[in-house]
Amino acid sequence: MTVPTKEQFDIFLRTIEDSAARNLQDSLTKQLVLSNRDAAIQLIGDLISERHRKTDLIQEDTVYQWLSSHSAFARMIRALRSRDRSGDLHDTDSQRATKIFDWMKKTAESDSTRGGERFRKRKEILFGTHRRSETVWIHRFVSALIEYHFTDSTRQIVENRRKFRSRVAAAIAGMRALRELGSDQAIVNRFHALQAYSGPAIPLIDSTSRKRLGILLRMQTTHIDSMYPIARLDDTARERLFVLRIARANQLCFGKSKSALIADLMGFEGFDHQLDERTIERHCATAVQVRRQLFGELQETSDVTVV
C-alpha cells in the first residue's frame, strides 16, 4: 500500500479527535458518581456504546487500514490494549459499565484527600484522552508521519533555534522600554486617550508585566535543546525528528522510548533513510537526558529579580 495523502491523514486525525465523546465527558462528575449510581452507570454505558461506534469508524478508515497492514503497528496496538483493566474481554457492555462505575466510585471517594486529580485522570483513561491511551498514541504517531511526509519542520526548527537568543533579547529590551514608558505620566495619559473609542480600555503596563519580563530573563539561559530538538540540517534530519517524536510518545505512554519498536515503525514505506537501532537508541538516550535537564531547570525556577 502507498502512503496516504495529506487529506486522508487529516480526515483520520479528525475522526480520532472526535472519538473521545467529549459531549458526555463533562456530564460524568464526581458528584454524579457519588450521589446517583443508576444515572452514572447509564452514562458510562452510553459512553461505551459511543466509543464502540467511534472505534468502528476509526478502524474502517483508509489510514487505519494502511497502518494495520504493518506488523510493527499491530504489535504496538496489542501492547496498548494489554493494559486495559476496565473489564474482562468477555464482559457484556452492562457488566463493563458496572465495573467501571465501581472503579470510578472508589476513586471519587478517595479523591477528597488526594487533591482531586485521580478522578480526573481516571476519567481521561475512560474517555480515551489520557496520555497513555491507545487513541492518543495513534494521534501522536500519525501526526509524526504527517510532519515527516508533508512539512518542512526540520528547516523551521533549525531556523527558529538560530534566532531564539536574539528574539528573546529583543523582547526583553521591548518590555523594559515599555516599563520606561509607564513611568512617564504624559505618555500614560495619551495612551488612554487614544483608546477612548476603541472598545474596552487596556493598561499600558499591567500586573503581569513584571512576571513576564522575569520569565523572559530566565529564557536567556534555558536549555535550548528541549525546545528545538534538531540543531542541524542534513540528510537524516527528518528521520531524527521522527524518532524523537515517537520516543516522546512512547515515553508518555509506557515510560520508556522503545527504540526497537521505533526502528520497526520506520519500516513503513516512504522513509528516505533508515536509522539502525543503535543510532535510534542514542537519540532516545539524548532526548531523555534533555528532558531531565528541563525538569531540573523547572525545579530550580524561582522569582527573578527584574532590573
Phi, psi and omega in degrees: 000145179274162178297132179300163179281166178300318180298318178297318177298315182297318178298318180297317179297320178296324177296317178297314183298332180272358187276355184275001179049053186296336179295339178265339189299315183295336182285336181274084183263163177298321179299318180296316181298322183279339188246340186218087185301310185298316181295322180293317179295321177298316180296317178297320177299319177298321179296316179300317179297318179295320180291326174300315182297315181292323178299319177299318179297318180296311186288340176274350183291147180302319181293318179296321178299319178295314179300315185291343179286355180253129185297327180297319178294318179299321178295320179296318180297320177298319179295320179294317184284339181293345182263002181288113183248021184274006177158160177288147181300336182269359179294146168285166178300324179295315178296320180296319179297320179294318179295320178296319178300313180301320178296314181291324181295316178299321179295316180297321181292327182269348187289336183297335180255005183234028173083359176076010183271330185295320179297317179298317181292320177298320180293323176299320178296315181298320184271000178075023179251359179288151184298341180264006184278158180300313184294325179293318178296316179300319180299316179296318181296312181294322177299321178294322177296318178299315180300319181293313189276332193233005180230170175245045186300321183299316179296319180292321179297313180296320179295315179295323178297317181297325184269353191305305185300316182292325178294316179296318179299320179294322179294320179297315179299319179296317179297319180293321177297321179296319177297323178295321176300321181294343178274353180257107186297328179296320178293318180299316180298316181291325177302315179289324181295322184287345179253016185301326184244024184245032178096196182303138182290144175236145180280152175294317177232130179242184187292344181267353186298316181296317179295319180298318179294320179299319179293320178298322177297321177295326182295340179298332183242015181290161179284105186292333182296332179281348177264318184236096188291342181249127182254342183218152176261123175211190186296335184249015183301316181294320178294319180296321178295319177300315179302315182293323178296314183286326176300319178294317178300318180291322177299315180294327186271317186245348184083007178211159187283330182056061184299325179297320179293321178300318178300319179293320181295333178283002172280354174301147177294151176109345179280132183285327182226145176256133175259136179286162186298323180295320177296318178297318178301319180295316178296321179295318180296320178296319180297320178296318179297319179296319178297320178296321177298319179296314179300320178297319178297317181294323179293328182276349184299130177218178179301136181256136177287121183265126182241000000 
